[in-house]
């Protein structure tokens, strides 16, 4: 079967997409993909095709590469969008460039549109080997998925079953010219070392090494899909609502998790944390054990990238980094009939007629006392304990003072001292 026929078969489920974008670097792989699509468009009813070239500005010849891509697209009659990005400085220039590139792709995709990238079977084998050497688990060894969500559309890799040798043959048969990035020759990059030193040695001894490794990646992807299904089942009972429905932080009930084996606990948590933080490595899971097994009166924390997990009663809560920042100082409320914007801490509204006097919103400092009808003056800390409020909320919880006296606590109407209740809408971090 010709490369064009295989490409059309891979893209058949996406013919109703409003637009296909091709990530076009000007290199061999994307040049073949764009050329084959342009040929198919001449005889097939395909969605509109456009190319996007990301100008990283990292090479002296970057402007020449953009010009080359424009010339190719003009010959093929394909619209081209060139996007300039700034690559953040950091330990891994390769990773930073990739992040900038995919951010540019995401910005271009409209609702339901498709981004086509030209990674092939040899790339898949290299990815598997690279991740294996880094000690990746099943999800990592699944390597690159054939398709996934990206912004408002989808990313599709239609050439994952095609070898680099087949792409080279197509390019020479059709007289294509392409860009050779000199950085691809540098052995300082791990992937280049694998591509130039390791993979040739493996192919010499095992000619089908790349195809077999790509097949292993497909097996790992299937295994990961099964693990995801198991995680969804295990999380079903743990994801019930908390007592504090006004607290929009991801949380899980602990008892259903404790009932699972340790391996299933980790699998469920990996699935749940996937959209919140980077996956913890093997050694880091000790933080989960400490969080799960801590005494009820303890305040354990499991710090992860971009936030942390904390215990609150018999639940675990995800606190993004912004939530961990101080809430700020006192805020006067000159118009209590209007919602009050709290700097960095959401909005506050007074339900009912406001009390007279000077109103001010403060946060806990310790030692606060609240006078309650029929109960007298009570220590606020004890009242919050009685309400079962998680400790991590208390530093951000707005307190309403009238003429210097505490009269109400946000979102806890039982602590309003007879005054109208406060409705606090927490900030979206």
N, C-alpha and C positions, 0 to 999 in steps of 0.2 A: 504494500500500500504506500502511495506517495506521501511525502511529508504534508502536502497541502490537504490531502484527504484525511490524514490523521488529525491535523489541526482542526478541520471542519467538524470532525466527529467529536472532538473534545469541547468545541464551542457550541454544539447543537443545542444544549439545554438553555443557552443564553441568547438565543436569537431575538427574543422579545425585549432585550435590554434597550433602553433609549439611546445609548451611545457606548462605543468601545474606545477606550484610551489605550494607547500602546506606550509603555515606558521605554523611551528610545534614547539610549546612551550613544548610539553610533557604533558600538562594538559589534562583533560578529553575531552574537546571539540575537540581540534586538534588531539588527539589520535584517536577518533572515525572517524573523517573526513579522516585521512590518512589511517586507516585500511579499511574503506568502499571503498575508491578509489582503494586501492591495490587489494581488492577482485573483484571489477568491472573490473579492468584491466586484470584479469585472464580470463574473458569471453567476454569482449567487446573490440572493436578497439578504444582505447583511445590514445590521444597524450602521449608522454613520461612524466612520473611523477617524480618529484624530491621534496625533502623537504628542507626547510631552517629554521635553528634554530638560533635565535639571543641571544647571550651571553651578557647580560647587565652588569654582574659583580657586581650586587647590593646585592646579597645574598651569604652567606658563602657556600651554597650548589650549587652554579651556575655551578661549574665544574662537579659535580655529575649529574646535570640535562642534561648537554651536553652529558655525557657518556650514560645516560639512553636513550636519543634520538638516539644516534648512534646504541645502541643495538637494539632498536625497528626497526629502518630502515634496519639494517642488516637482521633481521628476516623476514621483509616484502620484502626484495629485492629492496628497494627504495634508490637511491643515496641521501646523505645528505650533505648539506653545512652548516657549523657552522661559523657565522659571529660575531666577537667580536666588540662591540661598546663602546664608551665613552658617558656616560649620563651627559649632562651639568648640573651644579648646578643651582638651581633656586627655586622659591617659590613653584612650583608644581613638585615634583619628578616624579609623575605619568605621567604628560604631557610630561616632558622632555624625559622619557623613551619611551613613545609612538612615539615621533618625531624621536628619534634615531632609533627605530625599523623600522619605515616606510621608513626612509632614506636608511636603509640597504636593505629593500625589493626592493625599487626603483632601487638601484644600480645593483641588480641581474637580473632584468627583461630585457629580450631581446625584439627585435621588435615583437609585436603581441603576446607576451607570457602572460600567465594568472597567477595571484597570487590568491590562494584560502585561505580564512580565515574562521574560524569556529564560528563566532558569531551566536547565535541562537535567538529564539523568546523571551526568557526571557531577554537576553541582550538588545534586541530592546526595550522592555517595560521599562527596567531600564534607557536606554538612553533617551527615551521620558520623563520619569518622572524627571530625572536629569535636562534636559534642560527646562522643564516646570517650575521647581522651580527656575531656573536662569532667567526666564522671556524671553525665546527665542521666536522668531517670527515663521512664517510658515516654513521657511527653516530649522530652528533648530528643530522644532517639527516633521519634516519629518524623524528625527533620522538618522539611518545609511542607505545609499542607497544599494540596492541589488548589484549594480555594478557601477563602475566609472573608469575613466582613472587613470593610475598610471605610470608615467615615459613613457617608450616606449610601455607599455602593458596596461592591465586592471586588476583591483581588483574586485573579485567576492566573494559574501557571499552566498553560496548555501544552507545554513542551517537556514536562517532567518524564515522559516515556520516550523521549528522543535523545540520542547520544550526541555529544559534541562532534564526533566524526561525521554523523549524518548532516549536522548543520553546516560543517565545512564543505561537504560534498555539494550541498544545495547552493551554497554561496558561490562556489567555483563554476558550477554548471550555469548559473545565471549571471556570471560576471560581476558579482557584487564587490564593492570595495568598502572597507570598514576601518574604524579607528583602533589602534593598538595603544592602550594606556600603558606608559612606561612603568607606572607603579605596580603593574601586575607582574613585573619581573623581580621585584624586591622580595628576597627571602626573609626579610624582617617581619612581614605579615604572615601569620600562621597559616592562613588559607593558601597563600602562594606557595609556602613550603610544602604543604600537603599536595598541591596540584603539580608542582614541578619535581619534587623529590620522592614523595611517598607513593602517590598513586601510580606513577610509571613503574616503580618497582613491584607494586602489587599486581598490576596488569601483566607484567612480564611473567610472573609466576602463576597467576590466576587470571587468564584473559577475560573472564566474565565477572571480575571483581566489582566493577562499578554497577553492573546490572544486578548482581546479587545483593549488594549493599542497599541499592534503591528498593529492592524487593523487601529487605529486612525493615527498612523505614516504613514501607506500606503495612507490614505486619504490626509494627509498633503503633502505627496510627490506628489500626483496628483495635488493638489491645487497649489503647488509651480511650477509645470511644466506649468500650465496655466498662472501663474504670469510671468514666464520666457518668454512665447510666447508673452504676452502683452508688456513686456519690450522690446523685439526685435522689435516689431512694432513701439513702441514709440521712440526708439533710431534711427530708420532708417533714418529719416530726419536730426537728430542732429549730425550724424556721417559723414557728408560730409567733404570733404577736406578743410583745412584752407588755408589762403592766403600764408602761409609760408610752402610750401611742403617739405622744407629741414629740418624742425624742427620735428624730430621723437618722439614727446611726445603725449600720448593719449589726445585727446581733444574732446569737444562737443560744438556745437553751442547752445547758450542760448535761442534764441527766440522760437524754437520748444519745449524746456523744459518748458518755462514759460507758454506756451499755455495749458499745462496739469494741472489737478487737483493736489494739494499737495501730495495726496496719490500715484498718478501715477508717479509724479516726483521722490518720494522716491523709488518706485519700480524700475523705470528705472535706477536710480543711483546705487541702490544695485546690480543690474545685471551687470552694467558697471564696478563697482569697485571690483567685486568679485575676479578678477585675479590680482588686484593691491594692495589691502589692506584688513585688517579685516573689517567686516561689522560694521558700526557705531551703537552704542546703541541708545535707544530712546532719551535720553537727548542731545546726541551729534549732533542731526540733526539741532539744532539751528545754527550751523556753516554753513549749507547749506542755510538757510534762509538769513543769513547775506551776504553770497557770492552772492546769486541770486539778492538781492534787493539793493546792494550797488550802490552808484552813479557811473557814468561812469568814473570819474576821481579818484575814490578811488582805493586802492590796498588791498582788503580783502583777507584773507587767511583762509582756512579751514584745520587745522592740523589733520592728521590721522596717523595711524600706518605706518611707513615706508615712509612717504612723506606728501605732502599736495596738495590741490587744490587751484589754483589761477585764477583770472580773467585776461583776456587779450583781450581788445576790447569786442566784444559780444560772446566770447568763454570762456569756463572753461578748464583749462589745469591741467593734473596730473604731478606733479614734484616729482620724487622719491628722497629719501634722498640724494643720491649722487649728484644730480643736485644742491642741495642747498648748497653744500660745495663751498668754494672759489676756483676760477679757477687757482690761482697762480700768479706768477710775470712775468716780461718780459722774452722773449725768443729770442735770436739771431737766425737769419736765414742765415747761411753761404752759403747754396746751394739752392737758391730759385727755381731752376729747379726740385728739389726733394721735395716730400710731406714732410711737417714738422709735427712731432709728438708733440702735445701740452700736457704737463704733466696733466693728469686727465681731458683733455678737447678735446679729439678727434684728428683729423688730419686737416691740412690746405694745400691747393694747390693753386698755382698761375697760372691762365689761361692766357697764352701768354708769350711774352718775358718779363723777369724781368727788372725792372728799375735798373740803376746803383746806387752805393752808399751802405752804411751800412743799412741793413734791420733788423728790430726788430719788434716782435709781442708783443703788450701790451694789457692791459684791462683798462676799463674806471675807471678813478679816479674822474672825474668831471671837467668841464671847458674846455674840448677839443674843438678845432676849426678845420674845414676842408675847404680848398679852393676848390671851384667847378667852372669849366669853365662857364663863363657867369653869375655867381651868386655871385662871390667874396667869402670872408671868412664867413663861417656860423658856428653858434654854433651847435655842434654835437647833443646835447640833443634835440634841435628843429628839426633837420633833422630826428632823429629817431622817434620823435613824428609824423612828416609828413608821414613817412613810415608806421606808425601804428604798430611798432614793440612792442610786449608785454614787459612790464617792467622787467619781471623775466629773459628775455634772455640777457638783456643788460650787466649785470656784467660778463657774460661768452663770449660775442661777441668779437672775435679777431679783433684787430685794427692793421693795418700795418703802420709802421713808416719808412721813409727813411731819414737817417741822422738827426733823431730827429723830423721830421715833419710828421704829420698824412697825409697819401695819399690814404688810402682805408679802407673800412669796409667790413668784411666778409659777403658773401651771399647777399649783397645789391649792385649790380653793378651800380645802379644810384649814389652811394656814392664812386665811385672809382677815382674821380678827374682826369679822363682821363687816368689812368694807368690800366694795366690788372686787371681783377676782381679776387677776392679771393673766393675760394670754401671751405667752412668749413663743415666738416663732424662731427657732434656732437657725443660725446661718448655714447655708449650703457650702460645705468645704469639699 
